[in-house]
Amino acid sequence: MIEPAYDMLKEIDSIRPVQNQKGITYVPVPFFVPFFNDVVVNDGNVSISAQVSTI
């Protein structure tokens, strides 16, 4: 069995509850930070980019 490089199973405390509107799930921006994403909020625009690295 191949072990994942990073354990993605974790609990995250959220300031605001997760919302579901018309079948689409919305989560607060800080939700993405623990998963090694680059998160930038600027003038009402949100950019979430996955960090990529190789060994």
N, C-alpha and C positions, 0 to 999 in steps of 0.2 A: 504494500500500500504506500502511495506517495503522500508524504506529509506536506501540508501547505507551508509556504515560506513565512506566512504571518497568520496568526490565529485571528480570524475575522469574527469569531464569536465573542461578543462582549456586550455589556449593558452600558447604555449611555444615558446620563441624566440630561433631560431636556427642559429648558426654561419654559417653552411653550409646547402644548400637545401637538401630536401629529394630526394633520387634517386630511380628510378624504372628501374631495369635491368632484362629483360626476365621475367617480371611478378612478380619479387620479390622486395619488398620495403626495402630500406636501409635508416636508420636514423643515425645521429651522436650519439655517446655514451652519451653525456650530456642529450639527450632526456629522458633517463630512470631515471635520478636522482630525479626529482620532484615526482615520483610515489613511493617513499620510497624503492627503490631498492639499493642493495649494488653493486657498480660498481667498478671494478678493471681492470686497464690496465697495463700489465707487459710484457715487451719484445715482443710486437706485439700480445700478446694474450689478449682477452677481456673476462671477466667473469661478468655476470649480474645475480644476485641472488635476488629473491624477499624476503623481510623481512616478517617473519610470526610471528604473536603474537595472543594470545587468552586472553580473559577476564574471 
